[in-house]
Amino acid sequence: MDLNGFRDPDIARTLIEAIRRTATTPVKLMEVCGTHTVAIAKHGLRDVMPDTVTLLSGPGCPVCVTSNADIDTAIEFGKQPGVIVTTFGDMMKVPGSYSSLSNEKADGRDIRIVYSPLDAIDIAEKNPDSQVVFIGVGFETTVPVIASAIQQAARRGIENFSVYSAHKTVPDALRALVDDPDVAVGGFILPGHVSTIIGLEPYRFLADEYHVPSVITGFEPVDVLQGVYMLVKQVAEGRAEVETAYTRAVPPNGNPAAVAKMEEVFEPCDAEWRGIGVIPGTGLAIREKYAHYDALKRVPVSPPEPKEIKGCQCGEVLRGVTLPFECRLFARGCTPEHPVGPCMVSSEGSCAAYYRYTDYGKS
């Protein structure tokens, strides 16, 4: 697909002018996807917004919202004899309460970066005397792939592979944000990747119950600007709908086959979100049918009592109540090279995006 039109500066300028004409009353819009956070920062889109429009980053980075307790549990797996921990690379440097997977690997633990859960299955086949635990972190976008890996392990009779599920689902996290009096979001830029899986329907409650405008967008500059324009237009007209500016990738009903695969292997459970707390039904536990591949049942662990990192304000940043550069550690004690909190670790973290693409990281 030719994306040049979605990067066209003339179209972008037209949309910016339309936003300025339409946004006559102040409104705070929150993007809830880490890729949007990067796109907005990289292309300087906050700088071209009128004074009436504030763009906030929300809890759209799955690594960032992973709780210390989950990270501590992942680390504890690595401390068990005969266990190989496998994970995506962006989890390695995320600090838990007392350490990180990267630090534990440096101390001699067998912790390996993989690019797919299928790689973890291959490691399990090649190491039959070890238990291989895959740390599953992500939103609806990645869950179907991990569900497929569990099903494949079952078909192939691989007995030494399991998954620690720290997955989360997005829609009810938005409900928690709207219910939070400190957040005061007037509209949501909904996640493009997640929406390719779940479609539009799971977000309907935002309009129907809360009268909050919401628009799904893609990740090119024109995509984001189109989404912002559609949001401020809803606000100006007193409407609240769930719309999409990303029709080339998001069908209204999403991907039913992927959703079915996810629901076959996982069931809802409560999950702790960094900065927000426990949100009922937003986690994904492995169903009893596949309980043999639940790492907690295969390799029981007892991590230490979790604690928060002193001075880190990632929780407030993820709720949109604190901007990254307002954290007293930002660009001082906390940088991408020496991160204190997860929002500076992940490439999709809002602190990392502000650091790399704005003047705040150069101060």
BAKE-425881 format. One record per residue: residue in three letters; x, y, z of N, C-alpha, C in turn. Coordinates in steps of 0.05 Angstrom, whole numbers, plus 5000, padded with zeros to 4 digits. Atoms other than C-alpha are relative to their C-alpha. Example, Ala and Ser with C-alpha at 12.3 -4.5 7.8 and 13.67 -1.06 7.14 Angstrom:
# BAKE-425881
ala501849765000524649105156501850245000/ser498449764999527349795143498550225014/
//
This chain:
# BAKE-425881
met501749765000500050005000501850255000/asp498549755001502650694981499050195022/leu500749834977502851115044500850294996/asn499149725004505551755013497850205005/gly502149824995498752075016499550065030/phe500349964972498651975091502350155013/arg497849844991505152355096500250274985/asp500049775018503352915048499850265017/pro500049754983505153595080497750194993/asp502249825006499753965042497449915013/ile502450114986494353505068500250055030/ala499649954972497353565137499450295008/arg500549724994497154325135497050064998/thr502949955002489954315112498549905025/leu501250114977488053865170500650175025/ile499349834977491854305220498350255001/glu501749765001488054915196497149935008/ala502850084994481454535201499749955030/ile500050044971483154335273499950275014/arg499949744987484755055291497350144997/arg502649875004478155305261497849875017/thr502150154988474054765294500249995031/ala499550044971477154705364499850275014/thr500449744988474155335394499849995030/thr500150034971473455055465502249805008/pro497850174991478954725506499249715003/val500550294997479353965503502649855003/lys497750184997484253435526499449744986/leu500350255015485052845479502349825008/met498050204991488752215501500449794979/glu499450245016492251725455500649775018/val499650234982492151035485501549784985/cys498350205014497150695439502950115000/gly497249914999504750735448501050084973/thr499149935027505750755372499050284993/his501049725004501351375370501750205015/thr498349834984505451675426502650074985/val497549965015511751585384499550174975/ala500649855025508551845320499550295006/ile500649724993505852465354502550155008/ala497549874991512652625386501950034976/lys498050005022516852445325499350214979/his500849815021512752875277499350285012/gly500549744989512053455326497150095000/leu502849935003504453425325498950165023/arg500949844978503553705394500650304995/asp499249725004507154335372498250154980/val501649865020502254475316497050015008/met502749994990495954395358499450295009/pro500849744989492055035376500149985030/asp499949994970492155255449497749865013/thr502450124989485254955457500249695001/val499850305002487654235443502549915014/thr497850134985491953845492500149714993/leu499750295006494653165471501549875023/leu498950154978495952695529500749724992/ser499450295004499352015529498749845022/gly501350174980495651455564501449745003/pro498850264994496850735584500249814976/gly500050165024498150485514502549854994/cys497550155004504950175523499849765019/pro500550234983504049455548502349945020/val497850034982511049425577499850195024/cys500149794980509950075615497949945021/val502150044980503449855648500349735015/thr499550254986506249185670500950075029/ser499549944972506349195746502649905010/asn497650114987512449105790499649715008/ala500550284991509148475817500449804977/asp499650175023509048175747502949974992/ile497150015007516248365733501549845021/asp498750154979518348095800499649704997/thr500750285005514847435783501749894977/ala498350095023518447395716502949955009/ile497350024989525047505752500349755017/glu499950234982523346965803500149744984/phe499850245017522246455747502949954992/gly497250035008529346595724501949905022/lys498350084978532046445793499749705006/gln500450284994529345735793501949824985/pro498150185014534145165777498649864976/gly501150155023533144865708497950154984/val502049845014528745435683501450194981/ile499149805020530045835619497750194996/val502149805004526146485616500450134972/thr500049885026524446755547498150244999/thr501649755000521747455533500750174976/phe499449805020521248005482502150205011/gly497849844992527148475483499350255016/asp500749764986523449085509499349965029/met500450054971522148735575502649985016/met497550074986529448625592500850215020/lys499049794983531049305622497950125019/val502149894983524449435656500549945029/pro499450064971525849515730497649905015/gly502050094981521949115780500550135026/ser499649884974522049235854502950015008/tyr497250024990529249015864502049954978/ser498150085021532248815797498650034973/ser501250015027530948725723500949744987/leu499250245014531348135675502850034989/ser497449945011537448465644502249965022/asn498050034979541048495711500349715008/glu499950294993539147775727501549844979/lys498550145021541847545660503050055003/ala497249944995548347905675501149855024/asp499250154976548547525741500149704994/gly499750285007548346865703497449854997/arg502550145004540946705699499649954970/asp500450075028538746365634497550144990/ile502249835009534346915606500750084971/arg499549975029533746965530497950174987/ile501849845016530747465482499149844976/val501150135023526147175430498350204984/tyr501549825017522447495372497149904996/ser502650125002516447025376499749795021/pro500350224981513446535426500749734986/leu499250245014514846015372503049945003/asp497150044994522246135384500449875027/ala499850124973521045955457499349704998/ile500650285003517845305435502449854988/asp497650135011524045145393502149965021/ile498050024978528445285454499249775018/ala500950224983524144805494500649734987/glu499450265013524944255442503049935001/lys497150055000532544345442501149975028/asn499150024972532944355518497949845016/pro502150164987528443775541500349975030/asp499650034971531443765611499550265015/ser500649744988529644495624497050074996/gln502649885004523044845635500350274987/val499849755014522145415586497550175004/val502349834993517745985610500150254981/phe500249765016515446515561498450215015/ile501449784985513547185593498250154980/gly502049895019507147395557499150285009/val500849724994506248155558499050124974/gly501149875024501848545510497050035002/phe502949965001494848765491498849804979/glu501450185018489848435444501549954974/thr498550035025494648535386501849755000/thr498150224999499648005409498849745012/val501150234986495147535448499349774981/pro500750235018492547125388502549844992/val497650145007499746955369500949825023/ile499150164977501346715439498049775005/ala501950214998494846325441500649784979/ser499250205020497045985376502449845008/ala497650144991503745815407499249795021/ile500850194980500345475466498649764986/gln501450215015495845085418502049824985/gln498050155015501844885377501649825018/ala498550174981505644645438498349765009/ala501750224993499644225457499849794978/arg500150185022499143925387502649844997/arg497450135003506543765386500949845025/gly499350154976506543475456502450105014/ile497649894987511843945482499350055030/glu500850004972511643855557501650205018/asn498349834984516944345580499950304992/phe500549725008514044995551497650105015/ser502349884987509445465590500150304997/val500349715003507046185590499250125026/tyr500949834978506646695645498450224988/ser501849805013500647115624499750255016/ala500349734988501347845642498650184979/his501449855021496948045582497850175012/lys502249824992491848605587498350074976/thr501949915021485748825548499350295004/val500149714999484549545531497350135008/pro502449844996477149745532499350085029/asp500849934972475649705607502150175014/ala498149814989482150075622499250284994/leu501049735007479050665585497750075019/arg502249954981472950595630501250105027/ala498749924975477550645691501150294998/leu498949735004480751275662497750215000/val502249825001474051605648498850045028/asp501049984973471851445719501950145020/asp498049874982478151755748499750304999/pro500549715001476652475768502550174995/asp497549855005483952675761500750014971/val499150025027484252495688498750204982/ala501549805015478752915655500650004970/val499550035028479552655584497450074985/gly502349935016474952965532499649854975/gly500250165024476352475476502349814999/phe497850205003480451855459500849964971/ile498850105025485051715401500449705005/leu500050294994483750965401502249854985/pro497750145011489250455386499449864974/gly500450125026489950245314500649705000/his499350285001493449575325498049835015/val501950154984488849335380497349984985/ser502649995013482849545339499849824975/thr500150195023484849115279499149735010/ile500850264989483448525326497150025010/ile502650004986477348755366497950174986/gly501949835014474049255318499050235017/leu501149764987469549825341498249955023/glu502250054981464149505383500850025029/pro499349994971468049425449500450275011/tyr499649734990468950175453497350155001/arg502549855002461550355444499250135026/phe500849894973460650465519501050285005/leu498949744996465051075515498050224991/ala502049815010459851435473497349975014/asp502750044990453551105500499750065029/glu500249964970455051125575501350265010/tyr498449774989460051695582499950254982/his500149785019458752135521502850114994/val497249925006466252145506500649934970/pro499350055027468152215432502549824998/ser497850185004472951675406500449954971/val499350045028476551575340502449814998/ile497850185006480950995316501650134978/thr498349895021486851245276502449824994/gly497450135007493050985240502350165012/phe497649914987500151195253501650204983/glu498749805016502251655196499050285009/pro500849734991501952415208497250084992/val502749935009495752505166497949845015/asp501850164984492451925202499350135026/val500449884973493452245270498550264998/leu501449745002491352935247497149974992/gln502750055007485152655214498449915024/gly501450094976483352305279499550235019/val500349774983484452945319497750184989/tyr502149835012480153345270497249875005/met502550134996474552825275499150035029/leu500749984972474852865351499150295007/val500849734993474653625356497450084986/lys502549955014469053625305497649895016/gln502150124983464953155349499550195024/val500349824977466353615409498550254992/ala501349755009464354235370497049974994/glu502850055008457853915347498449875023/gly501450124977456153625416499449714996/arg500550285006456552915389502049835016/ala498250204988459752295421499649744985/glu500250245016460951725373502749855000/val497550155005466051175360500349984970/glu499549995029468951305291502749894994/thr497450095007474851065252501150174977/ala498649875022479851445209502049804988/tyr498050205008483550785196498549774987/thr501750215013478650415151501749814983/arg498450185017484350125109501049765016/ala498950224984486349675167498049905021/val501850084978480549645217497249964989/pro502950065007474049295195498350045025/pro501749954976468149455240499949785020/asn500150234981468048755270502849895006/gly497350094993475648695275500749744986/asn499150255011478548005264498849775017/pro501450204984473547485290501649745004/ala498550244998478246905277502250035022/ala497949954980483747215320498750025028/val501449984975478747385375499249725010/ala500850274993476146665374502449845011/lys497650144991483246395381500850095028/met499349884974484546865439498149895022/glu501950094981478146655474500149705005/glu499750294997479545915462502049945022/val497850064982485945955504499950155025/phe500049824976484846535552497250075009/glu502549904989479346775598500650255016/pro499549754985478447455632500749955029/cys499450004971481447575701500750285007/asp499349734991483148175743503050044994/ala497249945006489748525726500850275013/glu498949764988494049045760501450164978/trp498849815019495849645716501750205016/arg498349814987501750075736498650284999/gly501149734999499050755759497050015003/ile503050005000491750545755499049825023/gly500950194980491249945801498749764987/val501350255010487249305794497450084985/ile502449955016482049345738498749734995/pro501350265003477048765740499749934970/gly500550125026476748325678501850094977/thr498349905022482448655640502549834997/gly497850195004487448085649499149764985/leu500750245015487747435612501549765013/ala498950244987488746775649499749774980/ile500250245017490046115614497849825009/arg502350164993483745695612500949725010/glu499450264988483445025649500849804978/lys499450195022483644655582503050004993/tyr497249975007490744915572501750055025/ala498649944974492744955646502849885001/his497450135001498644495631502150204991/tyr498149815012501845095596499950275016/asp499949774982500745585654502549995017/ala497450014986507645755681499749995030/leu500349994971505145895751499349725011/lys500750284991502445175755502449814994/arg497750175007508644875722502450065018/val497749924984513845275761499050195021/pro501049824979510745545825502350185012/val498049814989514446165851498750185021/ser501049824979513846635910501850254999/pro498449755001516547325891499850165025/pro500149834977518247825945497750214998/glu502149795000513248365966500950234982/pro499249795018513248875910500250285013/lys499849724990515249605922500450184976/glu499749815022515050215878502750135001/ile497449875003521250575853499850295010/lys500149744988522551195894500550224980/gly499649775018521651835855498849974973/cys501150055027518851505792497150074999/gln502849925003512351815768498749874975/cys501250135023510851325712497049955003/gly502950054996504151165743498350254993/glu501449755006501951895738500150074970/val499749955029504651955667498149824985/leu501850195014500751335645497150075003/arg502749914997494351645671499550274987/gly500349755013495652295635499750245019/val500249784981495752715699502750145004/thr497349884999503252855695501349964973/leu498550025025507153005632502849905006/pro497450124995513852645625502150195011/phe498049814992518153255632499550135028/glu500749904973514553445697501149815022/cys498850184980517552835732502850105007/arg497449884991523553065773502449834991/leu497850175009527652475747500550014970/phe499950005029526352605673502550144990/ala497649905013532852705634502250075020/arg497949964980536652745700500949735010/gly499350274991536852095738498949794982/cys501450205017532551755685500350074971/thr499649975029534651685612499749734987/pro500250275013533851135559502549835005/glu497650164995541050925573500049905029/his500150074971539850905649497150055010/pro502849954992532250835658499449935029/val501050054973529050875726497249874999/gly502750105003521950735704499449894973/pro500550135025518750325648499250194977/cys500849815021516150935610502550114985/met497549925013523451095594501449764987/val498750245010525250375578499049934972/ser501250095025520450185522500250214979/ser499949815022521250505454497350134996/glu502649885002513750635458499250155025/gly500649864976514050935527499950304996/ser500449715004511751665532502550155009/cys497649864991517951875571502249974980/ala498050045021522551565519499450164975/ala500849845024518651905463500650305005/tyr499449724994519152585497503050055000/tyr497149974997526552475511501350014972/arg498750025026528252285439499150224980/tyr501149835022523752755399499350285008/thr500749734992522753385440502450145013/asp497849854988527253935468500249935030/tyr499950064972525553695538502349805006/gly497950194996530553125529502850124997/lys497449885004536053615512500750215021/ser499549804980535354065572501949905022/
//
